[in-house]
Amino acid sequence: MIKSAADMEKMAVAGSLLASVFTLLDRTDLAGMTTMQVNDLVEDHITRVLQARPASKGQYDYPYVLNCSKDQVVCHGMPSDKDIIAEGEIINFDITLEKDGFIADSSKTYMIGNVAPFASRLVRVTYEALWKGIAAVRPGAFLGDIGHAIERHAKRHNYSVVREYCGHGIGRQMHEEPQVLHFGKPGTGVRLREGMVFTIEPMLNQGSAKVKTEEDGWTVVTRDGKLSAQFEHTVAVTSDGVRVLTLRPGEEKMLAGLKRAA
């Protein structure tokens, strides 16, 4: 669905508010907290401080405001009072926020304390892969260009790309068309048009791309038990390129890098 200029500005407000949630987490000592404590912290900040709605809560009967995916968990990890965040772990927080009828969606993988080099490398390359995908966004390009850029970067570093889960259009609904795959061939798929808004959210695995869903019906883990990492932004196709609606403080240099590469 093509967004009007007015709708785009409302989505930018939601995206900016969501970025501030990650700023809060950046300033929080996560080690020793339970994932439920993080969930409650985020819910309080979104509802009380930002006067917004955590869009994930109640979506598909999901009872929490975020997903927390640690180490071998690929996505959709559920917060728990028993799940303590420990030094040396990597953990992704996937958070959504709705303001004035429009939804923003973003995620970030955090490294807790001193993380093993192989884990920090996976996190770094996954973040780079996200921005490789963002760099492919412009009017006239194709969704396949995005997926190809991500997959090529992952393979260059000997990581696999999860295929079962993808990015998606977003607006008044959390999940809209189109689906945004994180693999593909250049010049294939939907052609991008100004006003399109969607998420790019690659999940890279240290080992095999194969995943499985645990008994809770939500938590997705790597089948081989190796690490997985993910980053996500909500982006808009502009007249001359891309606008990252959930851009976080400090990421301006990534945008500058896109402009230099153009």
DRENZA-266588 format. One line per field, with one value per residue: residue in one letter; x, y, z of N, C-alpha, C in turn. Coordinates in steps of 0.05 Angstrom, whole numbers. Each point is the difference from the previous one (the first is absolute). Example, Ala and Ser with C-alpha at 12.3 -4.5 7.8 and 13.67 -1.06 7.14 Angstrom:
2
type a,s
nu 264,-7
nv -114,21
nw 156,-14
cau -18,16
cav 24,24
caw 0,1
cu 18,-15
cv 24,22
cw 0,14
This chain:
262
type m,i,k,s,a,a,d,m,e,k,m,a,v,a,g,s,l,l,a,s,v,f,t,l,l,d,r,t,d,l,a,g,m,t,t,m,q,v,n,d,l,v,e,d,h,i,t,r,v,l,q,a,r,p,a,s,k,g,q,y,d,y,p,y,v,l,n,c,s,k,d,q,v,v,c,h,g,m,p,s,d,k,d,i,i,a,e,g,e,i,i,n,f,d,i,t,l,e,k,d,g,f,i,a,d,s,s,k,t,y,m,i,g,n,v,a,p,f,a,s,r,l,v,r,v,t,y,e,a,l,w,k,g,i,a,a,v,r,p,g,a,f,l,g,d,i,g,h,a,i,e,r,h,a,k,r,h,n,y,s,v,v,r,e,y,c,g,h,g,i,g,r,q,m,h,e,e,p,q,v,l,h,f,g,k,p,g,t,g,v,r,l,r,e,g,m,v,f,t,i,e,p,m,l,n,q,g,s,a,k,v,k,t,e,e,d,g,w,t,v,v,t,r,d,g,k,l,s,a,q,f,e,h,t,v,a,v,t,s,d,g,v,r,v,l,t,l,r,p,g,e,e,k,m,l,a,g,l,k,r,a,a
nu 17,-6,19,-19,6,-26,-7,17,-9,-25,7,10,-23,-15,14,-3,-25,-3,13,-16,-16,12,-3,-25,-3,10,-16,-13,8,0,26,-11,-11,-25,-6,-13,21,14,-16,1,27,0,-17,12,23,-9,-12,18,24,-2,-19,11,-4,7,6,22,-6,-9,22,-18,-13,20,8,22,17,15,17,10,19,7,26,-9,-13,-14,-25,-17,23,-10,-6,17,-13,3,-3,23,3,18,23,9,-25,-13,-14,-19,-5,-23,-4,-26,-8,-23,0,-22,-2,26,10,20,21,14,25,13,23,-3,25,-4,12,19,-2,-3,24,-6,-8,20,15,-15,0,26,4,-16,13,23,-10,-10,23,10,-20,4,26,-14,-10,-15,-14,-14,10,10,-20,3,3,-21,-15,6,-3,-22,-10,7,-8,-23,-3,6,-16,-10,-19,-20,-19,-14,-14,-7,16,-16,9,-13,-20,-2,-20,-25,9,6,-17,12,-9,23,6,19,7,16,-10,14,-12,21,-16,-5,-25,-14,-8,20,-20,3,3,15,-11,23,2,24,1,23,-2,23,6,12,-20,-16,-14,2,-26,-8,-25,4,-4,11,8,18,15,15,12,27,-3,23,-15,8,16,-18,0,-11,-4,-15,-8,-17,-4,4,-13,20,-3,20,-13,10,-20,17,-24,14,12,21,2,17,-23,2,21,-19,-18,20,5,-26,0,22,-14,-19
nv -24,19,11,16,24,5,-22,7,24,-10,-15,23,11,-20,3,27,-3,-17,17,16,-21,-2,26,-4,-20,17,16,-23,-6,-13,-2,-23,14,-5,-17,-10,4,-10,-21,-1,2,-15,-16,4,-3,-20,-12,1,-5,-19,-9,-24,-17,-20,2,-12,14,-25,6,-12,13,14,-9,3,19,-21,-6,-21,2,-20,5,-25,18,-7,-5,19,5,-13,24,-3,-5,-22,16,-5,25,-15,6,10,7,-7,23,-8,26,-12,26,3,21,6,20,10,-26,7,-22,-1,-12,-8,-8,-7,-11,-5,8,-20,22,-17,4,-26,0,-27,7,16,-18,-20,13,4,-24,-8,17,-8,-24,8,13,-24,-11,17,-5,-22,14,1,21,-20,-3,-24,-13,-13,25,5,-21,6,25,-7,-17,17,20,-13,-7,26,1,-17,17,-12,3,6,-20,-11,20,20,21,23,5,25,6,1,-20,-18,-17,13,1,-6,-26,4,-16,-14,-11,-4,5,14,21,-14,-9,10,18,13,12,26,1,-19,-14,-10,-24,4,-26,0,-26,3,-24,-8,-18,-22,4,-26,3,2,-6,13,-15,24,-8,13,-10,14,-23,3,-15,12,19,8,21,19,18,23,16,21,11,21,-4,24,-6,16,25,1,-17,2,-3,0,-10,-22,19,-12,13,14,-4,25,-11,-18,20,13,-24,-1,25,-7,-22,19
nw 0,-18,14,8,-8,5,-12,-20,3,1,-21,-9,10,-9,-23,2,7,-19,-15,13,-6,-23,-1,10,-17,-18,15,-5,25,-23,5,5,-19,7,-20,21,14,-20,-3,27,-1,-22,12,22,-13,-14,20,20,-9,-19,18,-4,-21,17,-26,11,21,0,-15,-15,19,-10,23,-15,8,5,-20,14,-19,17,-8,4,14,-22,10,8,12,20,11,21,22,-13,-20,12,-6,-13,14,-23,6,-22,-2,-16,0,-6,-7,5,-14,11,-17,8,6,3,-11,18,-12,21,-5,22,-8,26,4,17,9,9,-26,-5,-11,0,24,8,-13,10,23,-3,-9,19,16,-10,3,23,4,-7,14,21,-6,-2,19,-21,-8,-10,24,7,11,-23,-6,16,-7,-25,6,14,-18,-18,16,6,-25,-5,22,-18,-2,12,-18,22,-11,23,7,-4,-13,5,-16,6,16,-8,-16,19,-11,-20,-24,-11,-5,19,-19,15,-22,-22,-23,-8,0,23,-1,20,-18,11,15,-6,27,-10,20,9,12,8,3,-12,-2,11,-9,22,1,1,-23,5,4,25,3,23,22,7,-24,14,19,-18,-2,-1,-22,-6,12,-25,2,7,-19,8,-22,7,-23,5,-27,-12,-22,-5,-8,18,15,25,17,20,3,5,-14,11,23,-14,-12,5,12,7,5,13,10,3,9,14,6,2
cau -17,15,-7,0,21,-9,3,29,9,-9,17,27,-2,0,27,18,-6,11,29,6,-2,27,19,-4,13,29,10,-7,18,-18,10,-13,-29,-15,-12,-26,6,4,-26,-16,12,-7,-28,-4,11,-17,-28,-1,17,-4,-28,-5,-10,17,-17,2,-17,-27,1,0,-2,25,-6,22,5,24,12,28,11,26,19,-9,-27,1,-20,-25,5,-20,11,-6,11,22,21,18,20,26,24,9,-22,-11,-29,-15,-26,-17,-20,-17,-13,-21,-7,-19,-11,20,18,28,10,29,13,29,13,19,21,0,27,20,-12,20,5,-17,-27,1,2,-26,-16,10,-7,-29,-6,9,-18,-24,5,3,-27,-11,13,-12,-28,-3,-21,8,14,-18,3,21,25,5,7,26,22,3,10,28,17,1,16,28,12,-6,-24,-24,-23,-25,-18,-28,-11,8,-11,-28,-12,-9,-14,-21,2,28,9,-13,16,9,20,27,18,28,16,-14,15,-4,-19,-24,-19,-15,16,-4,-12,0,-22,-1,12,3,22,22,7,15,8,23,8,28,2,-20,-23,-24,-11,-23,-17,-2,-26,-18,-13,11,29,14,28,16,-2,25,8,20,-10,-14,-3,-19,-5,-23,-9,-22,11,-19,12,-4,3,28,14,-12,-2,-1,-19,7,28,7,23,26,-1,2,24,-8,-13,20,14,-17,1,26,1,-20
cav 24,24,19,29,16,4,-26,-6,16,-13,-24,9,6,-26,-11,14,-9,-27,3,10,-23,-13,18,-8,-26,5,12,-18,-22,-23,-24,-6,4,-20,10,11,27,17,3,18,26,10,5,24,23,5,8,23,22,7,2,-15,-27,-21,-13,-29,-11,-7,-8,-30,-9,1,15,17,23,-4,-26,1,-25,-1,-20,-17,7,15,21,-5,-9,12,8,-17,8,-19,2,22,8,-5,8,-18,-7,19,-1,18,10,8,16,16,23,13,27,13,-18,-12,-18,-3,-26,1,-18,3,-21,11,-17,5,-3,-11,-21,-14,12,-11,11,28,0,-5,24,22,-6,2,29,9,-11,17,25,-7,-1,27,15,-9,12,25,-4,-14,-25,-23,-14,-20,14,1,-26,-8,15,-12,-28,1,8,-22,-23,8,-5,-28,-2,-8,17,-13,4,-3,26,22,27,2,26,9,25,-2,-28,-8,-16,6,-7,-26,-14,8,-23,7,-14,4,7,28,4,-16,8,25,24,19,25,20,-2,-27,-2,-28,-6,-18,-12,-25,-18,-15,-22,-7,-26,-5,18,-14,9,-15,15,-16,-9,22,9,26,3,-13,-4,-14,-29,-11,11,22,27,15,29,14,29,8,27,6,18,10,7,29,7,-3,-20,-14,14,-20,13,-8,6,4,19,-12,-14,19,-7,-21,13,15,-20,-7,22,0,-23,4
caw 0,-2,21,-7,14,27,14,4,23,24,4,9,28,14,-2,18,28,4,2,27,18,-2,15,28,5,-3,25,22,5,-4,13,26,-2,-14,-24,7,10,-24,-12,16,-3,-26,0,16,-15,-24,7,19,-8,-28,-5,-24,5,-9,-20,1,21,-10,-28,-1,27,14,25,9,-17,-16,-2,9,-12,11,-9,-22,-8,-24,2,14,27,19,26,23,26,6,-21,8,-21,13,-14,-21,-18,-19,3,-17,9,-22,13,-18,14,-16,8,-18,-20,-17,15,-7,8,-1,19,3,16,20,11,29,11,-17,-17,-15,-26,-21,4,-8,-29,-11,5,-18,-28,-3,-1,-26,-20,0,-15,-28,-10,-1,-22,-26,-2,-16,-20,-24,8,5,25,-3,4,29,9,-12,14,26,-2,-10,22,19,-11,-1,27,7,16,-15,3,6,-22,8,11,-18,5,-8,-1,26,0,21,9,4,-23,-25,-23,-9,16,-7,5,5,-20,-25,-24,-9,-22,2,21,-2,-5,21,-8,21,18,12,26,8,17,-8,26,-5,22,-10,17,1,-13,-20,0,9,26,10,20,25,8,8,-24,-7,-1,-22,6,-20,3,8,26,-2,5,-21,6,-17,3,-15,-2,-17,-20,-20,-26,-5,-29,-9,15,23,26,21,19,27,3,28,3,-7,-25,-22,-16,-19,-21,-15,-16,-23,-19,-13,-18,-22
cu 18,-10,1,22,-8,2,29,11,-9,16,27,-1,0,27,20,-5,11,31,7,-2,27,21,-2,15,30,11,-5,20,-17,10,-12,-29,-13,-12,-28,3,4,-27,-17,11,-8,-30,-6,9,-18,-27,0,16,-6,-29,-7,-9,21,-16,1,-19,-28,0,2,-1,27,-2,20,5,25,7,29,12,30,16,-11,-30,0,-19,-23,5,-19,14,-9,13,24,23,18,21,28,22,7,-21,-5,-30,-13,-26,-15,-24,-16,-14,-21,-6,-18,-8,21,22,28,10,30,11,30,10,22,20,4,29,20,-11,23,4,-18,-29,-1,2,-27,-18,7,-8,-30,-9,8,-19,-26,5,6,-27,-12,12,-12,-27,1,-23,11,17,-21,5,23,28,8,9,27,23,5,13,29,19,3,18,29,14,-7,-23,-24,-23,-25,-20,-29,-12,11,-11,-28,-8,-12,-13,-20,-2,29,11,-17,17,20,16,27,20,28,19,-14,19,-5,-20,-25,-17,-13,19,-7,-10,1,-26,-4,15,1,23,21,12,15,7,23,8,29,5,-20,-23,-25,-8,-23,-15,-3,-29,-19,-15,10,30,12,30,14,-1,26,10,20,-14,-15,-1,-19,1,-23,-4,-25,10,-22,15,-7,4,28,15,-16,1,-3,-17,6,30,7,24,27,0,1,24,-6,-14,19,16,-17,2,26,2,-18,14
cv 25,20,29,14,4,-26,-6,16,-12,-25,8,7,-26,-12,13,-7,-28,0,8,-23,-15,17,-6,-26,3,9,-18,-22,-26,-25,-3,5,-25,12,12,29,20,6,21,29,13,7,26,25,7,13,26,24,10,4,-13,-28,-21,-19,-30,-13,-4,-8,-31,-12,-1,18,21,23,-3,-30,3,-27,-1,-23,-16,5,19,24,-10,-12,15,7,-18,11,-18,3,24,5,-1,11,-20,-8,21,-3,21,9,11,14,15,21,12,28,13,-18,-13,-14,2,-26,0,-21,4,-23,13,-21,7,-5,-9,-24,-13,12,-10,11,29,3,-4,24,22,-5,1,29,11,-10,16,25,-5,-1,27,16,-7,13,26,-5,-12,-25,-21,-12,-20,13,1,-27,-9,14,-12,-27,0,7,-23,-23,7,-5,-28,-3,-7,20,-16,7,-1,26,23,26,2,30,7,27,1,-28,-7,-15,6,-11,23,-15,7,-22,10,-16,5,7,29,2,-16,10,27,23,21,27,19,-3,-28,1,-29,-3,-17,-11,-26,-15,-18,-21,-6,-26,-2,20,-14,7,-19,17,-18,-4,23,11,26,-1,-17,-1,-12,-30,-12,11,22,27,11,29,13,30,7,30,1,22,8,6,29,5,-5,-21,-12,18,-21,13,-6,5,6,20,-15,-14,19,-6,-22,12,15,-19,-9,22,1,-23,3,11
cw 0,22,-10,16,29,17,6,24,26,6,10,29,16,0,19,29,5,2,28,20,0,14,29,6,-2,27,24,3,-1,15,28,0,-12,-25,5,12,-23,-13,15,-2,-26,-1,15,-16,-24,9,17,-10,-28,-8,-27,8,-9,-18,0,20,-10,-29,-1,28,15,25,9,-20,-17,-3,10,-8,6,-12,-23,-7,-23,1,18,28,19,26,22,25,7,-19,7,-22,13,-18,-22,-20,-20,1,-18,13,-25,11,-21,16,-20,11,-21,-24,-17,16,-11,13,-3,20,0,16,18,7,29,11,-20,-15,-16,-28,-22,3,-9,-30,-14,3,-19,-29,-5,-2,-27,-22,-1,-17,-29,-13,-3,-23,-27,-4,-15,-20,-26,5,5,27,-1,3,30,11,-9,15,28,-1,-9,23,21,-10,-1,26,11,20,-18,7,5,-22,8,9,-16,9,-13,-3,27,-2,23,11,3,-24,-24,-23,-6,20,-11,7,3,-16,-27,-23,-8,-22,1,23,-6,-6,21,-11,24,16,12,27,8,19,-15,26,-2,26,-11,21,-2,-16,-22,2,11,28,8,21,25,8,7,-25,-10,-6,-22,5,-23,5,10,27,-1,1,-24,9,-19,6,-19,0,-17,-19,-19,-26,-6,-30,-10,16,22,24,21,22,29,6,29,1,-5,-27,-24,-18,-20,-24,-18,-18,-25,-21,-15,-21,-24,-25
